[in-house]
Amino acid sequence: MLSDEQITKYQELVKKRFNCEISREEALENGTKLLRLVELIYKPMTEAEYKMVQKRRKETGFVAKNK
C-alpha cells in the first residue's frame, strides 16, 4: 500500500514527466501496479552470479562508466 506522501509524489512525477495530471485514485492504482511489477521482475544477484559477471567483463574488456 502506498502512503499519502508516496501517492502525491507519484502524481508530481507523472505531471513533470508527461505533463498530465492524474487523480489520487489513478496514482494509487498505477503506483501499486508499478511496485508489484518491480517485485515480480527484480531478483537480487547472488555472489556467484556477480563473480561470473565480473569475469565476463574482464574477458570482454568491458568497463562500466560512472556518471
C-alpha positions in Angstrom: 0.0 0.0 0.0 1.3 3.5 -0.8 1.3 6.3 1.7 -0.4 9.6 1.0 3.0 11.1 0.6 4.0 8.5 -2.0 0.8 9.0 -3.9 1.4 12.7 -4.0 5.0 12.2 -5.1 3.8 9.8 -7.9 1.3 12.4 -9.1 4.1 15.0 -9.2 6.4 12.7 -11.2 3.6 12.0 -13.7 2.9 15.7 -14.1 6.6 16.5 -14.5 7.4 13.7 -16.9 4.1 13.5 -19.0 2.6 17.0 -18.3 -0.6 15.2 -17.3 -2.4 15.4 -14.1 -3.9 12.2 -12.6 -6.3 11.7 -9.8 -5.2 10.2 -6.4 -7.1 7.0 -7.3 -5.2 6.7 -10.6 -1.9 7.4 -8.8 -2.7 4.8 -6.2 -3.6 2.2 -8.8 -0.8 2.9 -11.2 1.8 3.2 -8.4 0.7 0.0 -6.8 0.9 -1.8 -10.2 4.4 -0.4 -10.7 5.6 -1.6 -7.3 4.1 -5.0 -8.0 5.9 -5.2 -11.4 9.2 -4.4 -9.7 8.6 -7.0 -7.1 8.0 -9.6 -9.8 11.0 -8.8 -12.0 13.6 -7.7 -9.6 15.9 -10.5 -8.3 19.0 -9.7 -6.4 22.2 -11.1 -7.9 23.9 -13.9 -6.0 27.6 -13.7 -5.2 28.3 -16.5 -7.7 26.4 -14.5 -10.4 28.3 -11.4 -9.5 31.7 -13.1 -9.8 30.6 -14.6 -13.2 29.7 -11.1 -14.5 33.0 -9.7 -13.3 34.9 -12.5 -15.0 32.9 -11.9 -18.2 33.7 -8.2 -18.0 37.4 -8.9 -17.7 37.3 -11.3 -20.7 35.5 -8.8 -22.9 37.3 -5.7 -21.7 34.0 -4.1 -20.7 34.5 -1.1 -18.4 31.4 0.4 -16.8 31.4 4.2 -16.8 30.3 6.1 -13.7 28.1 9.1 -14.3 
